[in-house]
């Protein structure tokens, strides 16, 4: 019983690092260039690749290259347009960002994810956003879902003018996920449409965080391990 109890306490201690609840600080504007992208986030400094592995994009805006989503410019006057037209196959579209583990072998602790969308004409609903957010951790190829993230501040009544939106995600624990080696955005049709173009124009994916560091057991945890080991030794001597 003592061995089982000790292991149970250690399990509770390790699970305390998991994210608690996502927090949102979203914003919108009727000016396309309102929101500034980071040029020092992990997508700028630690990215090995970004790939679109499903869905398609209207290539008429800056060629449709996914690298434009992580260049720190927020693409004023441009973006990646995912159209929801009747004959289009732009949704769902999967973007996967893989991070460099050559130096930071434990991955990265993610604290903030910002996505910027918008356009300068053709319908303010082009700034509406919706995607499923996923991540994977070092040593596990499977992706875990953080749920569907949706921010749709504009409706058909808002007309055809310019617009922009910032969907900003943090966590009330301070960390969204730990030991992360990849982030995935599965872009979806938000369902709010107006104007001559329908869908979303994404401008930037910012992923903010720092390298994961090996955790050092707290004194109480170290003592608990020692007590558990001593108990096993005494039981064997008996």
C-alpha positions as a Markdown table, in Angstrom:
| # | Residue | x | y | z |
|---|---|---|---|---|
| 1 | Unk | 0.0 | 0.0 | 0.0 |
| 2 | Unk | 2.8 | 2.4 | 0.8 |
| 3 | Unk | 4.3 | 2.0 | -2.6 |
| 4 | Unk | 1.0 | 2.6 | -4.4 |
| 5 | Unk | 0.3 | 5.7 | -2.2 |
| 6 | Unk | 3.7 | 7.2 | -3.0 |
| 7 | Unk | 3.3 | 6.7 | -6.7 |
| 8 | Unk | -0.1 | 8.3 | -6.6 |
| 9 | Unk | 1.2 | 11.4 | -5.0 |
| 10 | Unk | 4.0 | 11.7 | -7.6 |
| 11 | Unk | 1.4 | 11.4 | -10.4 |
| 12 | Unk | -0.6 | 14.3 | -8.9 |
| 13 | Unk | 2.5 | 16.4 | -8.6 |
| 14 | Unk | 3.5 | 15.9 | -12.2 |
| 15 | Unk | 0.1 | 16.5 | -13.7 |
| 16 | Unk | -0.1 | 19.9 | -12.1 |
| 17 | Unk | 1.9 | 21.3 | -15.0 |
| 18 | Unk | -0.9 | 20.7 | -17.5 |
| 19 | Unk | -2.8 | 23.7 | -18.8 |
| 20 | Unk | -5.9 | 24.7 | -16.8 |
| 21 | Unk | -8.2 | 26.9 | -18.9 |
| 22 | Unk | -7.6 | 29.0 | -22.1 |
| 23 | Unk | -8.0 | 32.7 | -21.8 |
| 24 | Unk | -8.9 | 35.0 | -24.8 |
| 25 | Unk | -7.9 | 38.7 | -25.4 |
| 26 | Unk | -9.4 | 39.1 | -28.9 |
| 27 | Unk | -9.8 | 42.4 | -30.7 |
| 28 | Unk | -11.1 | 43.7 | -34.1 |
| 29 | Unk | -10.9 | 46.8 | -36.2 |
| 30 | Unk | -12.2 | 48.3 | -39.4 |
| 31 | Unk | -8.7 | 49.1 | -40.5 |
| 32 | Unk | -6.7 | 46.3 | -42.1 |
| 33 | Unk | -3.2 | 47.1 | -40.7 |
| 34 | Unk | -4.3 | 47.6 | -37.0 |
| 35 | Unk | -2.6 | 44.5 | -35.5 |
| 36 | Unk | 1.2 | 44.1 | -35.5 |
| 37 | Unk | 2.8 | 40.7 | -35.7 |
| 38 | Unk | 5.7 | 39.6 | -33.6 |
| 39 | Unk | 9.1 | 39.2 | -35.3 |
| 40 | Unk | 10.7 | 37.5 | -32.3 |
| 41 | Unk | 8.3 | 34.7 | -31.6 |
| 42 | Unk | 9.0 | 30.9 | -32.0 |
| 43 | Unk | 7.7 | 30.9 | -35.5 |
| 44 | Unk | 10.4 | 33.5 | -36.3 |
| 45 | Unk | 13.3 | 32.1 | -34.4 |
| 46 | Unk | 12.8 | 28.4 | -33.9 |
| 47 | Unk | 10.8 | 27.2 | -36.8 |
| 48 | Unk | 12.1 | 24.4 | -39.0 |
| 49 | Unk | 9.1 | 24.2 | -41.4 |
| 50 | Unk | 5.5 | 25.2 | -42.0 |
| 51 | Unk | 3.4 | 23.1 | -44.4 |
| 52 | Unk | -0.2 | 23.1 | -45.6 |
| 53 | Unk | -1.1 | 19.4 | -45.8 |
| 54 | Unk | -4.9 | 19.6 | -46.5 |
| 55 | Unk | -7.2 | 22.1 | -48.1 |
| 56 | Unk | -6.3 | 24.7 | -50.7 |
| 57 | Unk | -5.9 | 28.4 | -51.0 |
| 58 | Unk | -6.7 | 31.1 | -53.5 |
| 59 | Unk | -3.3 | 31.8 | -55.0 |
| 60 | Unk | -4.1 | 35.2 | -56.3 |
| 61 | Unk | -3.0 | 36.8 | -53.1 |
| 62 | Unk | 0.8 | 36.7 | -52.8 |
| 63 | Unk | 1.0 | 33.2 | -54.4 |
| 64 | Unk | -0.5 | 31.3 | -51.5 |
| 65 | Unk | 2.9 | 30.4 | -49.9 |
| 66 | Unk | 2.3 | 29.4 | -46.2 |
| 67 | Unk | 5.7 | 30.8 | -45.2 |
| 68 | Unk | 4.0 | 34.2 | -45.5 |
| 69 | Unk | 2.0 | 33.4 | -42.3 |
| 70 | Unk | 5.2 | 33.3 | -40.2 |
| 71 | Unk | 7.3 | 36.1 | -41.6 |
| 72 | Unk | 6.4 | 38.8 | -39.0 |
| 73 | Unk | 4.8 | 41.2 | -41.4 |
| 74 | Unk | 1.1 | 40.5 | -40.9 |
| 75 | Unk | 0.9 | 40.9 | -44.7 |
| 76 | Unk | -0.7 | 44.3 | -45.0 |
| 77 | Unk | -2.2 | 44.4 | -48.4 |
| 78 | Unk | -2.0 | 40.6 | -48.7 |
| 79 | Unk | -2.7 | 37.3 | -47.0 |
| 80 | Unk | -3.7 | 33.7 | -47.6 |
| 81 | Unk | -7.3 | 33.6 | -48.7 |
| 82 | Unk | -9.4 | 30.6 | -47.9 |
| 83 | Unk | -12.6 | 30.9 | -49.9 |
| 84 | Unk | -15.9 | 29.3 | -48.9 |
| 85 | Unk | -17.4 | 29.6 | -52.4 |
| 86 | Unk | -19.7 | 26.9 | -53.6 |
| 87 | Unk | -17.1 | 25.2 | -55.9 |
| 88 | Unk | -14.0 | 25.8 | -53.6 |
| 89 | Unk | -12.3 | 23.2 | -51.6 |
| 90 | Unk | -10.4 | 25.5 | -49.3 |
| 91 | Unk | -11.8 | 24.1 | -46.0 |
| 92 | Unk | -10.6 | 22.5 | -43.9 |
| 93 | Unk | -7.0 | 23.5 | -44.4 |
| 94 | Unk | -4.3 | 22.1 | -42.2 |
| 95 | Unk | -1.2 | 24.1 | -41.3 |
| 96 | Unk | 1.5 | 22.5 | -39.2 |
| 97 | Unk | 4.4 | 24.4 | -37.7 |
| 98 | Unk | 7.4 | 22.2 | -36.6 |
| 99 | Unk | 10.0 | 23.7 | -34.2 |
| 100 | Unk | 13.8 | 23.1 | -34.1 |
| 101 | Unk | 14.9 | 20.6 | -31.5 |
| 102 | Unk | 18.6 | 20.5 | -32.4 |
| 103 | Unk | 19.5 | 22.6 | -29.3 |
| 104 | Unk | 16.3 | 22.8 | -27.3 |
| 105 | Unk | 15.8 | 19.0 | -27.2 |
| 106 | Unk | 13.0 | 19.2 | -24.6 |
| 107 | Unk | 10.8 | 21.3 | -26.9 |
| 108 | Unk | 9.1 | 24.6 | -26.0 |
| 109 | Unk | 6.6 | 25.9 | -23.4 |
| 110 | Unk | 3.9 | 27.8 | -25.3 |
| 111 | Unk | 2.5 | 30.9 | -23.5 |
| 112 | Unk | 0.6 | 32.8 | -26.2 |
| 113 | Unk | -0.8 | 32.1 | -29.7 |
| 114 | Unk | -1.9 | 35.0 | -31.8 |
| 115 | Unk | -3.5 | 34.8 | -35.2 |
| 116 | Unk | -4.2 | 37.8 | -37.4 |
| 117 | Unk | -6.7 | 38.0 | -40.2 |
| 118 | Unk | -8.3 | 40.7 | -42.4 |
| 119 | Unk | -8.5 | 42.4 | -45.8 |
| 120 | Unk | -8.9 | 45.9 | -47.2 |
| 121 | Unk | -12.1 | 45.4 | -49.2 |
| 122 | Unk | -14.7 | 42.9 | -50.5 |
| 123 | Unk | -16.4 | 42.2 | -47.1 |
| 124 | Unk | -15.5 | 42.7 | -43.5 |
| 125 | Unk | -16.3 | 39.1 | -42.6 |
| 126 | Unk | -13.0 | 38.2 | -44.3 |
| 127 | Unk | -11.4 | 39.0 | -40.9 |
| 128 | Unk | -13.5 | 36.3 | -39.1 |
| 129 | Unk | -11.5 | 33.4 | -37.9 |
| 130 | Unk | -12.2 | 29.8 | -36.9 |
| 131 | Unk | -9.8 | 26.9 | -36.6 |
| 132 | Unk | -9.1 | 23.8 | -34.4 |
| 133 | Unk | -5.8 | 24.3 | -32.5 |
| 134 | Unk | -3.6 | 21.2 | -31.8 |
| 135 | Unk | -0.1 | 20.6 | -30.5 |
| 136 | Unk | 2.3 | 17.6 | -30.2 |
| 137 | Unk | 5.0 | 17.1 | -27.6 |
| 138 | Unk | 8.5 | 15.7 | -27.8 |
| 139 | Unk | 8.5 | 12.0 | -28.0 |
| 140 | Unk | 4.9 | 11.6 | -29.0 |
| 141 | Unk | 3.8 | 12.0 | -32.7 |
| 142 | Unk | 0.1 | 12.2 | -31.8 |
| 143 | Unk | -1.5 | 15.7 | -31.8 |
| 144 | Unk | -3.7 | 16.8 | -28.9 |
| 145 | Unk | -6.6 | 19.2 | -29.4 |
| 146 | Unk | -7.2 | 22.4 | -27.6 |
| 147 | Unk | -10.6 | 22.7 | -29.2 |
| 148 | Unk | -12.1 | 24.9 | -31.9 |
| 149 | Unk | -11.1 | 28.6 | -31.6 |
| 150 | Unk | -13.6 | 31.0 | -33.1 |
| 151 | Unk | -13.7 | 34.8 | -33.3 |
| 152 | Unk | -16.3 | 36.2 | -35.6 |
| 153 | Unk | -16.7 | 39.9 | -34.8 |
| 154 | Unk | -18.2 | 40.8 | -38.2 |
| 155 | Unk | -21.5 | 40.0 | -39.8 |
| 156 | Unk | -23.2 | 40.6 | -43.1 |
| 157 | Unk | -24.5 | 43.9 | -41.8 |
| 158 | Unk | -21.0 | 45.3 | -41.6 |
| 159 | Unk | -20.7 | 45.7 | -45.4 |
| 160 | Unk | -17.7 | 45.5 | -47.8 |
| 161 | Unk | -15.1 | 47.7 | -46.1 |
| 162 | Unk | -11.7 | 46.9 | -44.6 |
| 163 | Unk | -11.4 | 44.8 | -41.5 |
| 164 | Unk | -8.9 | 43.0 | -39.2 |
| 165 | Unk | -9.1 | 40.7 | -36.3 |
| 166 | Unk | -6.7 | 39.4 | -33.6 |
| 167 | Unk | -7.5 | 36.1 | -32.0 |
| 168 | Unk | -5.2 | 35.9 | -28.9 |
| 169 | Unk | -4.9 | 32.8 | -26.7 |
| 170 | Unk | -3.2 | 32.5 | -23.4 |
| 171 | Unk | -3.8 | 30.2 | -20.4 |
| 172 | Unk | -4.7 | 31.1 | -16.8 |
| 173 | Unk | -1.9 | 28.9 | -15.6 |
| 174 | Unk | 0.6 | 30.9 | -17.7 |
| 175 | Unk | 1.4 | 28.1 | -20.0 |
| 176 | Unk | -0.8 | 26.6 | -22.8 |
| 177 | Unk | 1.3 | 23.5 | -23.2 |
| 178 | Unk | 4.8 | 22.3 | -22.3 |
| 179 | Unk | 7.4 | 20.3 | -24.2 |
| 180 | Unk | 5.9 | 21.2 | -27.6 |
| 181 | Unk | 7.5 | 20.3 | -30.8 |
| 182 | Unk | 4.7 | 21.3 | -33.3 |
| 183 | Unk | 1.6 | 23.4 | -33.5 |
| 184 | Unk | -1.3 | 22.7 | -35.9 |
| 185 | Unk | -4.0 | 25.0 | -37.1 |
| 186 | Unk | -7.0 | 23.3 | -38.9 |
| 187 | Unk | -8.7 | 26.2 | -40.6 |
| 188 | Unk | -12.5 | 26.0 | -40.9 |
| 189 | Unk | -15.3 | 27.9 | -42.5 |
| 190 | Unk | -16.6 | 30.4 | -39.9 |
| 191 | Unk | -20.1 | 30.6 | -41.5 |
| 192 | Unk | -20.5 | 34.4 | -41.4 |
| 193 | Unk | -20.3 | 35.8 | -44.9 |
| 194 | Unk | -21.0 | 38.9 | -46.9 |
| 195 | Unk | -19.7 | 40.9 | -49.8 |
| 196 | Unk | -18.1 | 39.8 | -53.0 |
| 197 | Unk | -15.7 | 37.4 | -51.4 |
| 198 | Unk | -16.4 | 34.8 | -48.7 |
| 199 | Unk | -14.1 | 33.1 | -46.3 |
| 200 | Unk | -11.0 | 34.2 | -44.3 |
| 201 | Unk | -7.8 | 36.0 | -45.2 |
| 202 | Unk | -5.2 | 34.9 | -42.7 |
| 203 | Unk | -2.1 | 37.2 | -42.3 |
| 204 | Unk | 0.0 | 35.8 | -39.4 |
| 205 | Unk | 0.4 | 32.9 | -37.0 |
| 206 | Unk | 2.4 | 34.0 | -33.9 |
| 207 | Unk | 3.5 | 31.3 | -31.4 |
| 208 | Unk | 5.1 | 32.8 | -28.3 |
| 209 | Unk | 7.0 | 30.9 | -25.7 |
| 210 | Unk | 10.4 | 29.7 | -24.5 |
| 211 | Unk | 12.5 | 26.6 | -24.4 |
| 212 | Unk | 11.4 | 23.9 | -22.0 |
| 213 | Unk | 13.8 | 23.3 | -19.2 |
| 214 | Unk | 14.2 | 20.1 | -17.2 |
| 215 | Unk | 12.2 | 20.3 | -14.0 |
| 216 | Unk | 14.0 | 20.0 | -10.6 |
| 217 | Unk | 11.9 | 18.1 | -8.0 |
| 218 | Unk | 10.8 | 20.2 | -5.1 |
| 219 | Unk | 12.2 | 19.4 | -1.7 |
| 220 | Unk | 8.9 | 17.8 | -0.6 |
| 221 | Unk | 8.8 | 15.7 | -3.7 |
| 222 | Unk | 12.4 | 14.6 | -3.2 |
| 223 | Unk | 11.6 | 13.7 | 0.4 |
| 224 | Unk | 8.6 | 11.7 | -0.7 |
| 225 | Unk | 10.7 | 9.7 | -3.1 |
| 226 | Unk | 13.2 | 9.1 | -0.3 |
| 227 | Unk | 10.5 | 7.9 | 2.1 |
| 228 | Unk | 9.1 | 5.6 | -0.5 |
| 229 | Unk | 12.5 | 4.1 | -1.2 |
| 230 | Unk | 13.2 | 3.6 | 2.5 |
| 231 | Unk | 9.9 | 1.9 | 2.9 |
| 232 | Unk | 10.7 | -0.6 | 0.2 |
| 233 | Unk | 14.1 | -1.3 | 1.7 |
| 234 | Unk | 12.6 | -1.9 | 5.2 |
| 235 | Unk | 9.9 | -4.2 | 3.7 |
| 236 | Unk | 12.5 | -6.3 | 1.9 |
| 237 | Unk | 14.6 | -6.6 | 5.1 |
| 238 | Unk | 11.5 | -7.9 | 6.9 |
